[in-house]
Amino acid sequence: MSKTYWVWKDPEKARMQGEIEWLQMNKQQFNEFLQLPEALNRFFIDFTDYKIEASEAEFVRWRSEKNHTRYIQKQSNRYTAISYHDLEENDGCVGEEFAVDEEKDVETEAINKVAIAHIREALFQLSDNEKKIIYELYLRNNPKTIRQLAAEIGIPPKTLDNQKKKVLEKLQNLPLAQTSKKSASK
């Protein structure tokens, strides 16, 4: 079956009044029509069995949808979704073993999470003043120096340094800190 071409008989009338009269053409007639000056700035939507004239807005919308569909098809050809259940063996194991992330050290991550939980719990046992010293000197994005913090609080730097040492010693002697030291040394 050959392709049919549908062209507006009077494009001005079609654009202004929405009244469309169609001219049906074959491939040869359509190609000859495209060589004429009146074919400039006219838009055609290409379907499988026919090609039809459309307004610029309709053509742009159709082209956008066609490009989107082509993109989706191209992307779906690149990736395949599988289910772990599809990989299930006779022994009942599913595909987790096949999806190992070599970049991650799960054991270290687990130890770090436990250590962070211990540190948080230890910090809750400090007084507000002690928390402020630890936060300002160690935990904030731009930690302060002992001199800066001492000037802010209004005490001598040596006094603040002594307070800092006592707070760090207190944190080291908490039961949670002792547990963390033992598990880190194993």
URFEN-V653467 format. One record per residue. N is the residue number from 0. RES is the residue in one small letter. SS is DSSP state (a for helix, b for strand, c for the rest). PHI is phi in whole degrees, -180 to 180 (* if undefined). OMEGA is omega in degrees with one decimal (999 if undefined). Layout:
# URFEN-V653467
n=N res=RES ss=SS phi=PHI omega=OMEGA
n=N res=RES ss=SS phi=PHI omega=OMEGA
This chain:
# URFEN-V653467
n=0 res=m ss=c phi=* omega=-178.4
n=1 res=s ss=c phi=-88 omega=-179.2
n=2 res=k ss=c phi=-74 omega=178.0
n=3 res=t ss=b phi=-107 omega=-178.5
n=4 res=y ss=b phi=-118 omega=-178.6
n=5 res=w ss=b phi=-117 omega=-175.8
n=6 res=v ss=b phi=-124 omega=176.7
n=7 res=w ss=b phi=-67 omega=178.3
n=8 res=k ss=c phi=-69 omega=179.9
n=9 res=d ss=c phi=-130 omega=-175.8
n=10 res=p ss=a phi=-60 omega=-179.6
n=11 res=e ss=a phi=-63 omega=179.5
n=12 res=k ss=a phi=-65 omega=179.9
n=13 res=a ss=a phi=-66 omega=-178.8
n=14 res=r ss=a phi=-71 omega=-173.4
n=15 res=m ss=a phi=-80 omega=-172.7
n=16 res=q ss=a phi=-106 omega=-179.0
n=17 res=g ss=c phi=75 omega=177.6
n=18 res=e ss=c phi=-90 omega=-175.3
n=19 res=i ss=c phi=-114 omega=169.2
n=20 res=e ss=c phi=-112 omega=-173.0
n=21 res=w ss=b phi=-104 omega=168.5
n=22 res=l ss=b phi=-112 omega=178.2
n=23 res=q ss=b phi=-96 omega=-177.5
n=24 res=m ss=b phi=-133 omega=170.5
n=25 res=n ss=c phi=-97 omega=-174.5
n=26 res=k ss=a phi=-63 omega=-178.7
n=27 res=q ss=a phi=-64 omega=179.6
n=28 res=q ss=a phi=-62 omega=-179.0
n=29 res=f ss=a phi=-65 omega=178.6
n=30 res=n ss=a phi=-63 omega=176.5
n=31 res=e ss=a phi=-67 omega=178.8
n=32 res=f ss=a phi=-60 omega=-177.6
n=33 res=l ss=a phi=-64 omega=179.0
n=34 res=q ss=c phi=-81 omega=-177.7
n=35 res=l ss=c phi=-79 omega=178.1
n=36 res=p ss=a phi=-61 omega=-179.2
n=37 res=e ss=a phi=-69 omega=179.5
n=38 res=a ss=a phi=-84 omega=179.5
n=39 res=l ss=c phi=-66 omega=178.6
n=40 res=n ss=c phi=58 omega=173.9
n=41 res=r ss=c phi=-118 omega=-170.8
n=42 res=f ss=b phi=-121 omega=-177.2
n=43 res=f ss=b phi=-132 omega=177.7
n=44 res=i ss=b phi=-101 omega=-174.4
n=45 res=d ss=b phi=-100 omega=174.4
n=46 res=f ss=c phi=-104 omega=-176.0
n=47 res=t ss=c phi=-62 omega=-174.0
n=48 res=d ss=c phi=-99 omega=-176.7
n=49 res=y ss=b phi=-154 omega=175.0
n=50 res=k ss=b phi=-125 omega=-172.7
n=51 res=i ss=b phi=-131 omega=178.5
n=52 res=e ss=b phi=-73 omega=-178.9
n=53 res=a ss=b phi=-145 omega=174.9
n=54 res=s ss=c phi=-71 omega=180.0
n=55 res=e ss=a phi=-62 omega=179.9
n=56 res=a ss=a phi=-63 omega=178.3
n=57 res=e ss=a phi=-64 omega=-179.8
n=58 res=f ss=a phi=-64 omega=-179.8
n=59 res=v ss=a phi=-62 omega=179.0
n=60 res=r ss=a phi=-63 omega=179.8
n=61 res=w ss=a phi=-64 omega=-178.8
n=62 res=r ss=a phi=-64 omega=179.0
n=63 res=s ss=a phi=-63 omega=178.5
n=64 res=e ss=a phi=-64 omega=179.9
n=65 res=k ss=a phi=-65 omega=178.3
n=66 res=n ss=a phi=-64 omega=178.9
n=67 res=h ss=a phi=-64 omega=179.2
n=68 res=t ss=a phi=-62 omega=178.8
n=69 res=r ss=a phi=-62 omega=178.6
n=70 res=y ss=a phi=-62 omega=179.8
n=71 res=i ss=a phi=-60 omega=179.1
n=72 res=q ss=a phi=-63 omega=-179.6
n=73 res=k ss=a phi=-64 omega=179.9
n=74 res=q ss=a phi=-67 omega=-178.1
n=75 res=s ss=a phi=-69 omega=176.8
n=76 res=n ss=a phi=-76 omega=-178.0
n=77 res=r ss=a phi=-82 omega=-173.3
n=78 res=y ss=c phi=-124 omega=176.3
n=79 res=t ss=c phi=-128 omega=177.1
n=80 res=a ss=c phi=-90 omega=176.8
n=81 res=i ss=c phi=-127 omega=178.1
n=82 res=s ss=c phi=-108 omega=174.9
n=83 res=y ss=a phi=-58 omega=-178.6
n=84 res=h ss=a phi=-67 omega=175.9
n=85 res=d ss=a phi=-68 omega=-177.6
n=86 res=l ss=a phi=-91 omega=-175.0
n=87 res=e ss=c phi=-61 omega=179.7
n=88 res=e ss=c phi=-95 omega=178.5
n=89 res=n ss=c phi=-64 omega=-178.1
n=90 res=d ss=c phi=-82 omega=177.0
n=91 res=g ss=c phi=89 omega=179.1
n=92 res=c ss=c phi=-80 omega=174.5
n=93 res=v ss=c phi=-99 omega=-168.1
n=94 res=g ss=a phi=-77 omega=-178.6
n=95 res=e ss=a phi=-59 omega=-177.9
n=96 res=e ss=a phi=-65 omega=-177.7
n=97 res=f ss=a phi=-82 omega=-175.3
n=98 res=a ss=a phi=-110 omega=-178.3
n=99 res=v ss=c phi=-79 omega=176.5
n=100 res=d ss=c phi=-96 omega=-176.1
n=101 res=e ss=c phi=-68 omega=-177.2
n=102 res=e ss=c phi=-77 omega=-175.4
n=103 res=k ss=c phi=-98 omega=172.7
n=104 res=d ss=c phi=-108 omega=-173.3
n=105 res=v ss=a phi=-61 omega=-178.9
n=106 res=e ss=a phi=-63 omega=179.0
n=107 res=t ss=a phi=-64 omega=178.0
n=108 res=e ss=a phi=-61 omega=-179.7
n=109 res=a ss=a phi=-65 omega=179.2
n=110 res=i ss=a phi=-63 omega=179.0
n=111 res=n ss=a phi=-63 omega=178.9
n=112 res=k ss=a phi=-64 omega=177.8
n=113 res=v ss=a phi=-65 omega=179.6
n=114 res=a ss=a phi=-63 omega=178.8
n=115 res=i ss=a phi=-63 omega=178.1
n=116 res=a ss=a phi=-62 omega=178.3
n=117 res=h ss=a phi=-65 omega=-180.0
n=118 res=i ss=a phi=-63 omega=178.2
n=119 res=r ss=a phi=-59 omega=-179.7
n=120 res=e ss=a phi=-64 omega=178.6
n=121 res=a ss=a phi=-66 omega=-180.0
n=122 res=l ss=a phi=-63 omega=177.7
n=123 res=f ss=a phi=-66 omega=-179.6
n=124 res=q ss=c phi=-85 omega=179.5
n=125 res=l ss=c phi=-87 omega=174.3
n=126 res=s ss=c phi=-74 omega=179.9
n=127 res=d ss=a phi=-60 omega=179.2
n=128 res=n ss=a phi=-64 omega=179.6
n=129 res=e ss=a phi=-65 omega=177.1
n=130 res=k ss=a phi=-61 omega=-179.0
n=131 res=k ss=a phi=-62 omega=179.8
n=132 res=i ss=a phi=-61 omega=-179.4
n=133 res=i ss=a phi=-64 omega=-179.0
n=134 res=y ss=a phi=-63 omega=-174.6
n=135 res=e ss=a phi=-67 omega=-176.3
n=136 res=l ss=a phi=-90 omega=-172.0
n=137 res=y ss=a phi=-130 omega=-166.2
n=138 res=l ss=a phi=-98 omega=-177.7
n=139 res=r ss=c phi=-75 omega=-177.9
n=140 res=n ss=c phi=-59 omega=177.2
n=141 res=n ss=c phi=-117 omega=-176.0
n=142 res=p ss=c phi=-60 omega=178.9
n=143 res=k ss=c phi=-87 omega=173.1
n=144 res=t ss=c phi=-83 omega=178.4
n=145 res=i ss=a phi=-61 omega=179.9
n=146 res=r ss=a phi=-62 omega=-179.5
n=147 res=q ss=a phi=-62 omega=-177.6
n=148 res=l ss=a phi=-66 omega=179.2
n=149 res=a ss=a phi=-61 omega=178.8
n=150 res=a ss=a phi=-65 omega=-179.9
n=151 res=e ss=a phi=-66 omega=-178.2
n=152 res=i ss=a phi=-77 omega=-179.5
n=153 res=g ss=c phi=93 omega=176.1
n=154 res=i ss=c phi=-128 omega=178.4
n=155 res=p ss=c phi=-67 omega=179.3
n=156 res=p ss=a phi=-56 omega=-179.7
n=157 res=k ss=a phi=-64 omega=178.3
n=158 res=t ss=a phi=-64 omega=179.1
n=159 res=l ss=a phi=-65 omega=178.8
n=160 res=d ss=a phi=-62 omega=177.4
n=161 res=n ss=a phi=-64 omega=177.9
n=162 res=q ss=a phi=-62 omega=179.2
n=163 res=k ss=a phi=-59 omega=-179.7
n=164 res=k ss=a phi=-62 omega=179.3
n=165 res=k ss=a phi=-65 omega=-180.0
n=166 res=v ss=a phi=-66 omega=179.4
n=167 res=l ss=a phi=-64 omega=177.1
n=168 res=e ss=a phi=-65 omega=178.5
n=169 res=k ss=a phi=-62 omega=179.2
n=170 res=l ss=a phi=-64 omega=-179.9
n=171 res=q ss=a phi=-68 omega=-176.4
n=172 res=n ss=a phi=-91 omega=177.4
n=173 res=l ss=c phi=-68 omega=-179.4
n=174 res=p ss=a phi=-56 omega=-179.7
n=175 res=l ss=a phi=-65 omega=179.6
n=176 res=a ss=a phi=-65 omega=178.5
n=177 res=q ss=a phi=-63 omega=178.9
n=178 res=t ss=a phi=-64 omega=-179.4
n=179 res=s ss=a phi=-64 omega=179.5
n=180 res=k ss=a phi=-62 omega=-178.2
n=181 res=k ss=a phi=-65 omega=-178.0
n=182 res=s ss=a phi=-71 omega=-179.8
n=183 res=a ss=a phi=-73 omega=-178.1
n=184 res=s ss=a phi=-79 omega=-178.3
n=185 res=k ss=c phi=-72 omega=999
